[in-house]
Amino acid sequence: MTVLTDQHTAEREAVDAGLRAAASRLPAPAARIAAYHFGWTDAAGEPVQANSGKALRPLLTLLAAKAVGEGDSWRQAVPAAVAVEMVHNFSLIHDDIIDGDGLRRHRPTAWKVYGVNDAILVGDALHALAFEIIAEAGGDRATKGTGLLAQTVRALIEGQLADTRFEGRDHVDLNECIAMSEAKTASLMGCATALGALFGGGTPEQVQALRDFGFRLGLAFQHVDDLLGIWGDPAVTGKAVYSDLRNRKKSLPVTAALGSGHPDAPELAAIFSATRQLTETELRRAAELVEACGGRLASRRSAESLTAAATGSLAAGGLRAEAAEELADLAAGTVGRVW
């Protein structure tokens, strides 16, 4: 799991304050569910020690703003960071329903606690709120930011549609899987860093360089997330063991393994084609087969390569060296969380 170190305390606190202020605008029933989802309260609405997840995307937004500005000028990108995190959490709430996931961040998911209908509506409310926050920034950056965020949400939905359809297909090409991950995950991280550069007053070249960084890091992140979806420790991930295999997700390591031509690939395909619920023994065997067919190693190598390419993007555009180094360190820590 990515650790937001003490050097990022100011950014983290700014994002948290912005998220809480934004969520307070929602109607009381929706605000209560949102507060639970963000980890601020328990199911009864009582405050708890915050467990809001990694907050990686809004942190990337603010570090991108720092990379193009001076002093505290990054604070003008806080609305963009909040909007990005609102979109991310809208997608998480809906994803949990689509995937039938009962746990997130070691707690029952919003739909498990409050029901499917209310959870869907709260996800919709967070989506709308993101655009409201961006629009309120005013000026040219709000116009450009709204357009970029809208394009990203369309890409995100395209990726989610592909992801759900892959589950019903016997064969998914690795290039299709990569395209799905680019749309579902990489696009939002690229948007996060581009918005940070835009709201921080960056040049078009800086905005593009930071968008490239975020996009490549986002795809690397998805490789790592897919590895955690199979081999991750539930105590760390907050999800059940073998969660992606249980849902028969054609994730990057699974798709690489199925298309590897390895002698064990047909056995893996047979397990994935079963229409009944898989047993724990079958899930454990599927994980072994993905590794035996090279899916685990392929995803690891790709994540490492993409992270190197993302870091290389930071050399362009005349970015502030200290902030670029922070971004590079964050990228290394994010991808290194499974090895």
C-alpha distance (Angstrom), angle and dihedral (degrees) to the residues before:
residue distance angle dihedral
M1 . . .
T2 3.79 . .
V3 3.78 112.1 .
L4 3.77 118.7 -144.0
T5 3.78 99.6 -145.7
D6 3.79 128.9 -149.5
Q7 3.79 90.3 -93.2
H8 3.81 87.5 67.7
T9 3.80 96.6 48.6
A10 3.81 94.6 108.9
E11 3.80 92.9 50.0
R12 3.79 92.5 45.9
E13 3.80 92.4 49.7
A14 3.82 91.4 48.2
V15 3.80 91.2 52.3
D16 3.80 92.9 46.2
A17 3.80 92.3 50.4
G18 3.80 90.9 47.5
L19 3.80 93.1 49.0
R20 3.80 92.9 49.0
A21 3.79 92.2 48.5
A22 3.79 91.6 49.0
A23 3.82 94.5 46.4
S24 3.82 90.1 51.0
R25 3.81 88.4 67.0
L26 3.80 91.3 67.0
P27 3.80 122.1 95.8
A28 3.80 109.9 -86.6
P29 3.85 97.2 -102.8
A30 3.82 91.5 48.7
A31 3.81 92.6 43.6
R32 3.80 89.5 53.9
I33 3.79 92.7 53.2
A34 3.79 92.1 44.3
A35 3.81 90.7 51.1
Y36 3.79 89.8 52.7
H37 3.80 92.7 47.4
F38 3.83 92.1 49.7
G39 3.81 89.5 51.4
W40 3.79 97.5 -113.7
T41 3.81 97.1 117.3
D42 3.78 140.7 20.6
A43 3.80 124.0 -113.8
A44 3.80 90.2 -84.0
G45 3.79 91.9 55.1
E46 3.81 95.7 -106.5
P47 3.84 116.5 141.6
V48 3.79 116.1 -103.7
Q49 3.76 134.9 179.8
A50 3.81 102.9 -71.9
N51 3.79 116.9 -99.2
S52 3.80 100.8 174.9
G53 3.77 97.3 152.8
K54 3.79 127.6 -118.2
A55 3.83 97.2 -40.0
L56 3.80 84.9 -153.3
R57 3.80 98.3 150.8
P58 3.82 98.1 52.6
L59 3.78 89.7 44.4
L60 3.80 89.0 54.0
T61 3.81 88.3 51.1
L62 3.79 93.1 54.1
L63 3.81 94.7 42.7
A64 3.81 88.8 51.0
A65 3.81 88.5 52.9
K66 3.80 89.1 50.4
A67 3.81 89.2 51.7
V68 3.82 91.7 62.1
G69 3.81 102.0 32.5
E70 3.77 143.2 52.4
G71 3.78 132.8 -113.1
D72 3.80 115.0 -26.5
S73 3.80 94.3 -13.2
W74 3.82 87.4 112.6
R75 3.80 87.9 76.6
Q76 3.80 90.5 74.9
A77 3.81 86.0 67.6
V78 3.83 93.8 58.7
P79 3.85 92.9 98.1
A80 3.82 89.1 53.9
A81 3.81 90.7 48.9
V82 3.81 91.3 50.1
A83 3.81 91.5 48.1
V84 3.81 91.5 51.2
E85 3.80 91.4 50.9
M86 3.81 91.0 47.6
V87 3.81 90.5 54.5
H88 3.80 91.3 46.1
N89 3.80 92.1 52.1
F90 3.79 93.3 45.0
S91 3.80 86.1 58.2
L92 3.81 93.0 45.8
I93 3.80 93.4 53.4
H94 3.81 91.2 49.6
D95 3.83 93.0 42.5
D96 3.80 91.1 54.5
I97 3.79 89.5 55.1
I98 3.80 94.1 45.2
D99 3.81 92.6 47.8
G100 3.79 95.0 39.8
D101 3.80 90.1 -126.2
G102 3.78 112.0 169.4
L103 3.81 97.8 -171.4
R104 3.79 134.8 55.6
R105 3.80 125.0 164.8
H106 3.80 89.5 -3.1
R107 3.83 93.3 -58.9
P108 3.81 135.4 92.6
T109 3.79 110.6 -83.7
A110 3.79 121.3 -107.5
W111 3.80 94.3 -102.6
K112 3.80 90.8 51.1
V113 3.79 91.2 54.9
Y114 3.80 102.6 35.7
G115 3.81 104.1 20.9
V116 3.79 133.9 -102.3
N117 3.80 98.2 -83.4
D118 3.79 96.2 52.4
A119 3.80 92.1 44.1
I120 3.80 92.1 52.2
L121 3.79 91.2 50.5
V122 3.80 93.0 48.9
G123 3.81 89.6 50.8
D124 3.80 88.3 52.2
A125 3.80 90.2 49.0
L126 3.82 92.5 53.1
H127 3.81 89.6 49.7
A128 3.81 91.5 53.5
L129 3.79 92.5 43.5
A130 3.80 91.3 56.0
F131 3.80 91.5 61.1
E132 3.79 92.2 43.9
I133 3.81 90.2 55.8
I134 3.81 93.5 47.8
A135 3.81 92.1 47.7
E136 3.81 92.3 51.7
A137 3.81 90.2 61.5
G138 3.80 87.2 74.6
G139 3.76 131.5 -160.5
D140 3.77 131.1 58.1
R141 3.78 94.4 -40.5
A142 3.82 90.7 58.4
T143 3.81 91.1 51.6
K144 3.80 93.4 48.2
G145 3.79 92.3 40.5
T146 3.80 93.2 51.8
G147 3.79 91.0 51.2
L148 3.80 92.7 48.3
L149 3.79 92.8 47.7
A150 3.82 91.8 48.2
Q151 3.82 91.5 51.3
T152 3.78 89.2 49.2
V153 3.80 94.2 51.1
R154 3.80 89.5 51.3
A155 3.81 89.6 51.6
L156 3.79 91.3 46.6
I157 3.80 91.5 53.0
E158 3.80 90.6 46.4
G159 3.79 88.8 54.0
Q160 3.79 92.9 47.7
L161 3.79 91.3 50.0
A162 3.80 90.2 51.9
D163 3.80 91.1 47.2
T164 3.80 93.5 53.9
R165 3.80 92.6 45.4
F166 3.79 92.5 50.6
E167 3.80 89.4 63.7
G168 3.81 90.3 65.7
R169 3.81 95.3 47.3
D170 3.80 125.9 88.7
H171 3.80 93.3 -149.1
V172 3.79 131.2 34.3
D173 3.79 120.7 177.1
L174 3.80 115.9 -128.9
N175 3.81 90.9 -123.8
E176 3.81 89.4 55.3
C177 3.79 89.7 51.1
I178 3.79 92.0 50.1
A179 3.82 91.0 49.0
M180 3.81 89.2 51.0
S181 3.82 91.4 51.2
E182 3.79 91.4 47.3
A183 3.80 90.0 55.0
K184 3.79 98.1 39.4
T185 3.80 100.6 42.3
A186 3.80 115.1 1.8
S187 3.80 94.4 53.4
L188 3.81 93.6 60.1
M189 3.80 93.9 47.0
G190 3.80 89.6 49.0
C191 3.79 88.4 49.5
A192 3.82 90.8 49.5
T193 3.79 94.0 56.3
A194 3.80 94.2 39.2
L195 3.81 91.3 52.6
G196 3.78 89.9 48.9
A197 3.79 91.2 53.8
L198 3.81 91.5 44.1
F199 3.81 95.2 49.8
G200 3.79 90.6 41.1
G201 3.80 90.4 59.9
G202 3.80 98.3 -106.1
T203 3.79 125.5 165.0
P204 3.82 119.5 -106.1
E205 3.82 88.1 -103.1
Q206 3.80 91.2 53.4
V207 3.80 92.1 46.8
Q208 3.81 90.1 52.5
A209 3.82 94.1 45.4
L210 3.79 91.6 51.5
R211 3.78 92.5 44.3
D212 3.82 88.7 53.8
F213 3.80 89.3 50.1
G214 3.80 93.3 51.2
F215 3.80 93.9 44.3
R216 3.81 94.3 52.4
L217 3.77 91.9 43.3
G218 3.80 88.9 49.6
L219 3.79 92.4 56.6
A220 3.81 90.6 46.7
F221 3.80 88.1 49.4
Q222 3.80 90.4 53.9
H223 3.79 91.1 52.7
V224 3.79 88.8 53.6
D225 3.80 93.1 43.9
D226 3.81 89.7 52.3
L227 3.79 90.2 51.9
L228 3.80 89.6 50.7
G229 3.81 88.8 48.8
I230 3.80 87.8 65.0
W231 3.81 107.3 25.8
G232 3.79 103.2 18.2
D233 3.78 121.1 125.2
P234 3.83 108.7 -113.2
A235 3.81 88.3 -141.3
V236 3.81 87.4 63.3
T237 3.81 103.2 31.6
G238 3.80 97.4 40.5
K239 3.81 89.3 -136.6
A240 3.79 132.9 102.9
V241 3.81 117.4 -87.7
Y242 3.83 113.6 -91.6
S243 3.80 89.1 11.4
D244 3.82 95.0 155.3
L245 3.80 92.8 45.8
R246 3.79 89.8 48.8
N247 3.81 88.2 56.2
R248 3.83 90.8 43.4
K249 3.78 91.2 -124.6
K250 3.80 115.0 -177.7
S251 3.79 89.5 -136.7
L252 3.79 123.3 170.7
P253 3.84 97.4 -91.5
V254 3.81 91.8 43.2
T255 3.81 93.2 49.1
A256 3.80 91.4 46.6
A257 3.81 90.0 50.4
L258 3.80 94.6 47.3
G259 3.80 91.4 50.9
S260 3.80 95.5 42.1
G261 3.78 97.7 96.8
H262 3.81 88.2 -131.3
P263 3.83 115.8 152.1
D264 3.83 89.8 -117.5
A265 3.81 94.2 53.7
P266 3.85 94.4 90.0
E267 3.81 90.4 56.3
L268 3.80 89.8 52.5
A269 3.80 90.5 48.2
A270 3.80 90.4 51.4
I271 3.80 91.7 53.6
F272 3.81 91.5 49.2
S273 3.81 92.4 48.4
A274 3.81 93.4 57.4
T275 3.79 111.2 113.9
R276 3.81 97.1 -154.2
Q277 3.78 128.1 76.1
L278 3.78 110.9 -76.8
T279 3.79 119.9 -118.2
E280 3.79 122.9 -125.4
T281 3.81 88.7 -107.7
E282 3.81 91.1 54.1
L283 3.78 92.0 46.8
R284 3.79 91.3 51.2
R285 3.81 90.4 48.0
A286 3.81 91.4 48.8
A287 3.80 90.2 54.3
E288 3.80 89.8 50.5
L289 3.80 90.8 50.2
V290 3.81 94.2 49.3
E291 3.79 88.1 54.9
A292 3.81 94.3 43.2
C293 3.81 90.3 51.7
G294 3.79 91.8 53.2
G295 3.81 99.2 -106.8
R296 3.77 95.1 125.1
L297 3.81 94.8 49.5
A298 3.82 93.1 43.3
S299 3.81 92.1 54.2
R300 3.79 92.1 46.6
R301 3.79 93.1 50.8
S302 3.79 92.3 46.0
A303 3.82 91.3 50.3
E304 3.79 90.8 51.5
S305 3.82 92.3 48.1
L306 3.80 93.0 47.9
T307 3.80 91.9 48.7
A308 3.79 90.6 53.0
A309 3.81 89.9 49.6
A310 3.81 90.9 48.2
T311 3.79 91.2 52.0
G312 3.79 89.1 49.0
S313 3.81 89.4 58.5
L314 3.80 89.0 64.4
A315 3.80 90.9 67.7
A316 3.80 90.0 71.3
G317 3.78 129.4 77.3
G318 3.80 101.9 31.1
L319 3.80 95.0 -87.3
R320 3.80 120.7 -177.7
A321 3.80 106.1 -89.5
E322 3.81 97.7 -136.8
A323 3.80 94.4 50.8
A324 3.81 91.9 43.9
E325 3.79 88.6 53.7
E326 3.81 90.0 51.4
L327 3.79 89.6 52.6
A328 3.80 91.6 48.7
D329 3.82 91.3 49.3
L330 3.79 91.1 48.5
A331 3.79 90.2 50.7
A332 3.80 92.0 50.8
G333 3.80 91.8 48.4
T334 3.78 93.2 47.3
V335 3.79 95.2 52.2
G336 3.79 94.0 38.2
R337 3.81 93.9 60.4
V338 3.84 93.7 100.4
W339 3.82 100.8 44.9
